[in-house]
Amino acid sequence: MVYATDALTAAKAEALFSSDLKTGSCPAPTEVVAAIARAVEEHGGWTGCTAVLAGEYREHPDAAVQRMRWALNLTHRLCAPFCPGLMVLIQCTAGPDVAI
């Protein structure tokens, strides 16, 4: 699926890319939020996450493409508040009290 990606969503996906979550996993929304926060802290901010992303594309381009596709898809599914279908998915997965 192709999504239009705004800068904040792209930054979250880059942080998720550089996180410790396994590519292809389907973590709960709270795990995604925690992984993004950990990655930003571990890599010294958003630009550090971008540096990790760039390094992986340089060293392992095939794997990086797959990981970024996973990170973008997951970020779009969990962080797109204006899509009613996605909000239902989030509520079913995490419950109505979880904020993303």
N, C-alpha and C positions, 0 to 999 in steps of 0.2 A: 504494500500500500504506500502511496506517495502522500506526504503531508507538506504543507507550507510550514516552515519552521522560523519562529521569531528568535531574536537574539537570546532571550532568557531561556527558552526551551533548548536552544542549541548549547548554551553554557551548561545547563543541567545534564544534557546528554553527554557532553565532554567529561563532566565530573563522574557521571555514571560509568563511562568508558574506562576511566582511570581508577575506578573503585575496585574493591576486592570481591565483588559479586561475580559469580561464574557466568560466562557467556551462555545464553540460551536458557538461563534459569527464569523462573516466574515468581519473583519475590513479592511479598505483601507490600502494599503501599508504604507502610511504616518502615519496612526494611530498605526500600528505595530511598526514602527521605534521609534515613540514617546513613546509608552508604554514600550518598551525595555529600552530606555534611562531613563525613570522615575523610572523603577524598579531597575535598577543598582544604580541610585543615592539614592533612598529611602532605599535600603538594604545595603548600604555601599560598593558597588562593586559587582563583579561577584560572589565572594565566599559567600556573603550575600544572593544572589539569590539561590545559591546551598543549603544554610542552610534552607531557606524557603521550598524548594523542599523536602529536607530530613524530615523536620518536618511534612509536609503534608502527606508524605508516611507513617510516623509513626502513625499519628493521624487519618487519613482518607484514607487508602490505596486504596479503591475502587474508590473514587472520584479523587484521585491523578493520578491513571492510566488513567482515562478518560481525565483529564486536560492535562497530559503530551502528550497523543496521539494527542490531539487537537493542543497543542503548537508545537510539532514536525511537524505535517502535515502542519500547517500554515507557520512555519519557512521554511520548505523545498519548499513549493509552492512559497513563496515570496523572498527567498534569494538564489536561485539556478541559478546563471547567465549563466551557461553553458548548460542549457537545452532549446533548441529553443521553445518547446511547452510552457514552463513556462514563457519564456520571452514574448511570445504573450499574455499570461494571465495577466502578470504584466502590459504590455502596454495597454491592453484593460481596465484594472481596474483603472490604475493610470495615464495613459498618458505617452508618451515617455520621458518626462523631469524629471520624478521622479526617483531618484537614491535610491537603497536599499543597 
